Amino acid sequence: MLGFIAARLVKAVFILLAILVLNFVLIHAAPGDPAAVMAGEAGAADEKFLQDLRERFGLDQPFTVQLWNYMKGAIQLDLGFSYRQQMPVAELIWDRLPATLLLTATAFVISIVIGVAAGVLAAQTQGTWWDTLISSLALLFYATPLFWVALMASLLFSVVLGWLPGFGYQTIGANYTGIDRVLDIGKHLILPATTLGLFFTAIYMRMTRASMLEVSRLDFVKTARAKGLRNSVIQRRHVLRNALLPVITLAGLQAGQIVGGAVLTETVFAWPGIGRLMFEAISQRDYNVILGVFFISAAMVLLFNLITDILYGIVDPRIRLTK
């Protein structure tokens, strides 16, 4: 296991370096000049001011020099300096990352728990109205755009009913501490986490249902029934355990990608995470912030893929982990 993890970590380092180079090339190939954006915000767009800005932030240097300087800094976890925020990118991301991790982790748990439970119920009640209801809801959540669900949820539960706060991370000016602060953040978390989790809940439900129905037709399940084992034991030990393998694969791939879905959710609910930070950086042509968020997102995807492979060996000991 240790050798497998070490080998995967070494591969991850080279993959991250390749991603850094590719993202740097693509970002700088996109139209737009960060110096012109900053000059426009300052109300001084003359050529001398633009040249001073380019020299200050190294934008006047050749592309290869900029790439080399950025790669040297990234290897040392120095992700550059934010033109717009006037602070190091690493510090800016570390400040925003906990909020995103809290949001995405909560949404991920909600989607896994509800999705798998609903999928199991739908598979066990195949052909009944329960199966039809669950499948219809899953299709509805899957087909509905995420931003529309976020807007409608905020309008209904915050504006119309007044049950939950509609935006922000915590109540502004309340200055809560201790358990009161935790409860306040929890109230603000309910709407964005549930909204983000609904789409993935539908995916896990459909995957669990299809996988359980497929596994239940296999020979070893028929043998377990012939032995006289209780149906609950068969479903838990034989069907569900083997049906979870494709669900784990999908969950591992989407655990890192859920940060991408958080961009819309964080923007609608004014959640101060790296998704909203990236949205703002794109509109402001803040290249270093965009590259920094891409770097963190790629690292999370690689980490969750490694965790997925390790979980494979735990769920099914027959699977051998190879380097």
Beta strands, then each sheet from edge to edge (+ up, - down):
end
